[in-house]
Amino acid sequence: MLSSRLPKDLSPSPFFAELERAKADVLAKCANANGRVEDAAALPFIDMTVSSPVKAGLPVEMDAAIDEGRKDFGNWNPDAAGWKSAREAVVEYYRERGGCFTAGQIILTASTSEAYSVLFKTFCDPGDVILTPMPGYPLLDTLAQLEHLECAPYFLKIRRENARGLATDERRKGAGFRNDKSAAKNNVILSEAKNPVKSSFRFVLDSDSFLAAPERAKILLLVSPHNPTGHCISREEWNAAVRFCEENNMILVVDEVFGDYTFSDKVSRTWQYVLDESADVILDPGVRSTIGEGIHTSSDCDNSASKDLWDAGGGDLINLPENGPKCPIFWLNGLSKAVGSPQLKLGWMAFYAPREKFEEIRAALEFVEDAYLSVSAPAQALGASLLKHSAAYESKVLDRLQQNWQTLHEAFPSKYCPEVLGGWYAVVRLGDDDEELVLRLLREKHVLVQPGFFFDFDEDGWVVMSLLQDPVLFKEAIERIKNK
């Protein structure tokens, strides 16, 4: 009776059912006589999986946005691409960060997940294949399955850079990452923390793994910053991805919902590689707060882009470099992370396409969007207001992320804790079986983390932690984990 789009078994896996029982047990044991939590030490458990800034004590200020946008809440002004005023607010969001899109390159959606659905409907037929990263976020597989599509992996791998700056690549089962539980025992971790090896480790894109793509691959999906490894796409990696898509007539999609939360000068926002060839690195994080004061990261954006503006008809100017990539490219983002407000349900696609393909692609996207018109008036009205203040909010969240990453980085040797270039998450290899490790940390240390297998790590011992948690609680959780 049910659709073949759905999994055959919708019940929780045995592990996650056991995890829920463990949570209930810990809650019951830690509840005091009055049913209240008196202080941090009395918390039932420290949640290192928290994915919402609101739940982590970082809510966005909504009152001013509601007052400003309230007059438009009741409007009915259907536009398949979204209200122009809201799209122009997205354009300004990019402009403040050095981006040079125009309103004609923005398509509003009710969420990033819906943006995926629109792209899948627009470009794919049942049975086509989406190339997704491994390890990676499991929602991507679900979204593809719901459109009768398949996912095939490409891989991220560990790169080690020694004190001389020489780089060596290691697949997850290479040297230093053996599936040997004894290698991650407490005495090893603690001794190496006191005498750290002069090497750094981080995830990088294994572009050679693109070559295993099935014949029916239609979309290459990049995630930058990547969830959960914190990897960000370098210019070299970007060039390899674009070249692969050009050679195979594929669409390139970049999920950059964590794009504002990078804290390394090693990376750029990937649209800078296309629309601003002079940009090699992002703005230094210490300067970010000036964005909220009206100082643009690229004050001459209009002038630098003017040579690339193309008239799609009737003065509809689009920023499309004449000699840009030969494949269409889409960047996905939304209010969920930009202002920490997933409940407002507003996302968007900013896109580039070769000039000869642009109008056909935009018409197809708007055809799909017009069938649903799912973006509400309140969401568009609030989005236009909130985005004006997004940089100040992001700066506050970024400070938290950097502080917690520093705590984590100092607690574990880089061999077990690869460098995070951006995003809300980090991964640590602690050894042991994933399931046993997560349950033991919860029951014995009252710390909740996510198991690596949930993100398709192909060996045991990896756990995923959110960097959003309150810094005091985060530090306490790390101390408990170190003494596991």
N, C-alpha and C positions, 0 to 999 in steps of 0.2 A: 504493500500500500504506500509506503514512504518512498520518496525520491531517491534515486541512485546517487544523487549529489551528497547525501548524508552518509556519515560513517555507519557501518552495519551495527556497531555496538556503541550506544550513546551513554552508557553507564560509566561512572568514574573508574579509572584504573585501580587495581588493588593498592598500589603505592599511595595515590592521592586520597583514597578512602582511609588508609591507615594514618596518613598525615593529618586528616581532619580529626580523627579520634585522638591523636597525640595532642593536637591543639586544645581540644575539649578537656583532656586530662590535665594539662598544664594550667588552663584557666581555672579549673575547679580547685586545684591544689593551692593556687596563689591568691584566690579571692579571700580578702580579710573578713572579719566578722560583720562589717557594715556594707560589704560589697563594693568598697571604694578602693581606688589606688591612691595611697597617700604620698608617694614620692617615686622617683625613677627606679630606685632599688626594688620597689614592690611591684613593678610592672609584671604581668604574667609572663610575657616574653618580649624580647626586642625584635621588632619586625624589620628584617633587612631585605624584605622584598617590596617595601612600600614603593608604589609607582606614581603616586599623586602628590604634588607639592602641597595641596590643601591638607592632606592627611599627615604631612610632615611639618606642618606649622608654617607654610609659606603661601597663604592665600593671596590672590590678586584683589586689589581694591575695586569693588564693583559699583559702589554707590554713584560715583560721578558718571560712569559709563551708562548706567541705567537712566539717570536724569537726562543725560544728553540724547540718548537714543529712544527714549520712551515714545516720543511723538511719532516714530515710524513703526512702532510695534504692530499697529493695526493695518498698515498699508498692504495692498495687494498689487504688486507691480512685477508680474512674472517676466523673467528674463532667463533664458536657458543657461547663459554663462554666469548669471548672478548680477545683482544690482551693480551698476557702473560705479556708484559711490563706494561700495564695499570693495570692488576690484581695485579702484584707485587707492584705497587704504592699503591694500596688499602691495601695490606698486611702491607706495611710500615706505612701507616696511622694508622692501628690498633696497630702495634708494638710500635709506639711512645706513645700510650695511654695505654699500658700494655696488649694489646690483642695478641693472639698467633694463628692466622689463617695462612694457607698456600695458595698459589695461586690456588691450586686445590679446595679450598672451596669458591672461589669467582666466581660469575656469573655477568657479566656486562649487564646493561639494558639501555634503552634510558631515563628512569626516574623511580622514585619510583612507579608511577602509572602503568607503564608498568611491573614492577616487580610483582605487585599485579596480573595483568592480566596473566602473565606467571604462577604464582603459582595457580591461579584459573583454568587455562587450564590443568595444570599438575595433580592436585589432586582432582578436583571436576567434578561432572556431573550436568547437568541442574536439578534444583530443590534442590540441596544441600544447606546447610545453613552455613553462616559465623557468628561467634559470635563477635560482635563489642561493644565497650564501649558506655554507655549512662550516661551523655552527651558525645558527640563526634563530630568528623568532618564529615559533610554530604557527602563529596566526596566518602567516603567508601561505602555508600549505592549505589551511582551511579555506581561505578566500579563493584560492585557485580551484580547489575541489568543488566549491559551490557553483563555479561557472563551467563545470565539466572539463577542467584543464588539469594538466599534470605538472608536477614540479620535478626538476632535475637539479642536482647540486653542482655548484662550483665551490672551491674551498678557500678558506683562510688558513694560513700556516704561520708558525712561529719563526720570527727572525731574531737571531742573537747578534748583537754588536759588541765586540770585545773592546778592551781599553784602547786599542790602536785604531778603532773605528772600522775594523774589518767586519763584514756582515756574512753570516752563514745562515742558511734556511734550514729549518727542521720541521718536518711534518709532525703531527701531534704524537706520533709514536717513535720519534727520533731520539737522539742522544739528549739526556737531560729531562726527557718527558717519558721515560719508560713506564710501562704499566706495572710498576713494582711498588707495592704498598709500603715496603720498608724504606723506600727512598724519601718518603714524606713524613716519617715519624717525627714526633715533637723535638727530639734531641737534634735531628738534622736541621730542621727549620730554625730552631733557636740558635744553634751554633753558627749557621750561615748568616743569621740576622746580625750577630755580633761581629762577624768577619765576612762582610759581603764580597762576593766575587765582582771584579770590576768589569761587568758586562751588563748590558741591558737587553731586555726581551720585549718584543711586541708582536702583535699580529699584523700580517701584511696580506695583500691579495695575491693568490696564486693564479696569475692570469693564464698560465699553461693549462689549468684545469678547464678553461673555456672550450678547449679543443675536443673535449669529450661530449659536447652538447649534442643532443639528439637532432635528427633531421628536421623535426617539426618545432624546433625552438623558435619562438616569436618575440619574446621579451627577455632582456637581460635586466635583472633587478639588482641595483646597488643600494646599500644602506650605509649612509655616512652622516654622522657618526654611527657606527654599527652597534646594534643591540644583540648580544651583551658584551662584546669584547672591547669596545671603545676604540676600534680601528677607524681611521678616517682615510678617505681616498686621496692619494698623492697625485701630482700631475702625471708622473710616469704611469701609475696605475690607470688613471683616467684615459690617457692616450691609448693604452692597450685595450680598454673596454670599448672606446669609441671605434677604434680600428676594427675590432671584432664585429661590432654591430654593422658597420659600413660594409664589410666584406660578406656578411651573411644576411643582409637585408632585414635587420632586426630593429626593434624599438628599444631605446635605453631609458629606463625609469630609475630615478634616484629618490629614495625615501630619505629625506633630510629633516625629519620631525625634531631631531635633536641638534639641528644645525647651529643653533645659537649657543650651544653649550660645548664649545671646543675650548680647550685650555692648553694648547700647544702651538708654537710658532712653526711647526713642521707642516701644517696643512692649510688649505684654503676651502672655502665653500666651492663646490664643484661648478656652479654656474659662472664663477669667475674665470674658469678655464676656457669658457666659451664666449662670454660676453665682455670680458675684460682681460685681454691677453697679457696686460702688463702686471696683473696681480699674481704674485707667487705665494704670498702668505696672508693670513688673516690679520686683522687689527690686533695689536697686543691686548690681552685681556685687561690690563690695567687701565686702558684708555676707554673701555666700553662704556663706562658711566657717562662719558661726555655725549654719547649718542642721545641720551634722554634729554639733554639740554639743547638739542637742535643742531649739533655739530655733525655733519655728514662724514662718513669715512671716505667718501669719494665726492667731494664738493663739485667737481667738474664732470659729474656723471653724464649730464645732458650733453655737454660739449663733446666728450669723448665718444659718446654713442651716436651722435648725430649723423656721422658718415655711414652708419649701418642701418639707419631708419629706412624702412621700406613701406611705401604706401600701398596698403592692401585694397584701396578703393575708397573714395569719398573722404580722403584725409585721415583714414584709419591707419596711423603710423605704427609699425611693428619693428622692434629691434632685432633684425636678422642679419648678422654679418654675411656679406655676399660670398665669402670663401670659408664659411663655417663648416661644421661636420655635415656629412651627407645622410646622417640618420636622424630621425625625430628624437627629441630628448624631453623628458618630463621630470619636473622637480615637485615632490609632494610635501606639503606641510600643513599646519593648522593651529588653531587656538589651543588644542590639547596641551601642547608643550610650550608654544610661544608665550602664552600667558597663563599656563597651568590650569586650563579650564576645559577639560574634555566634556563636561556636562552641557556646554553651549552648542556643541555639534556644528562646528564650522571648520572646514578644511579647504584646501585649494590645490590646483595644479598650475604651475608656471611652466610654459613650454616654448621650445624652440623647434623649428622644422626648416628644412631647405625651402627657399622662397617658392619654388614651383610646386611644393606639396602642402604649404601652410594652409591655404584656404580650404582645400579638400579635407584636411585633418580637422580643422576647427569646425567645419560644418558637420562632420561626423560626430564629434564630441558633443556638440550642441544638440544634435538629433537625439542622442541617448539621454542627455540631461533633461531635455524638454519632455521626455516621456514620464519623468518622475517629479521634477521641480521640488526637490526634497529640502532645499535650504530654506529655513523659515525666515520670516521678516525680522523677528526679534534677534535671531542669531546674526543676521547681516548688519542690523543696526548696532548691536553691541560690539560686533567685531570691528567695525569701522572706528568705534571710539576706543576700544581697548588696545588696538594695535598702535595707536598714537603714543601709548605709554609702555609698550612692550619692552623696550630696551632697558628701562629702569628696573622693571620686574626681573628680566633675565639676568641682569647684573647681580641682583640679590641671590638668585638661585645659584648662579655660577660661583659666587663666593662660597656657598655651602658645599658645592660639589668639589671645588678645589681643596677646601679644608679637609674633607673626608678622604679624598684621594691621597692627600699627603699623609694622613694617619695610616691608611692602609699600606701605602708604599713603604713607609718606615717600619711597619710591623713585620713584613714578609720579604724575603729575598726576591729580587726581580725574577729569578729562575722560576718561582712559584706564583708570581704576581705580575703578569705582563703589563707593560705601560699602557695607560689609558690616555688617548689623545682627545677624547670628547665623549659626551653622552652622560646618562644617568646611572650607568652600571659598570661594574668591574668583575673580573673573574679571578679566582684563586684556586690553585691546585693543592689540595690538602691530602691527597691519597685516599685509600679505602674505597669501599663500595659506595656509590652515590646515595642509594636509598638508606643504607645503614647510617652513613655519615649525617645526612640531613635529619633523620629521626633522632639520632643520638644527640646532636647539637640542640634540638628542640627540647627533648625530654630531660637531658642532664644539664645543659648550659642555658636553657631558656632563650635560645637565639634561633630565629627562623631565617633560613636561606633557601635558595632554589637549587635543585640538583642540575648538574651539567647535562644529563641525558635529556632533560626537557628541551634543551636548545640544540640537541643533536651533536654534542661532543661524543666522539666515538671511542672514548676510553673513560674509565672510572676516575673519580677523584676531583673533578672540577665542581666548584660551586659558584653561583652567581649572586652578587650582592648589589643592592641599590646604594647609591651614594647620596640619596636624598634625606636620609634619616638625620634627626637632630644630632649635631656633632658630639654632644656629651654622651648620648645613647650609642652613637656609632662607635666611639672610642671604647666604651664599656663592652660592647658586643665583640669588638676585635680582641680585646684582652681575654674574654672568655673563650673565643675560638682558638687563640694561640695556646691556651692551657687545656685544650681538649683532651 
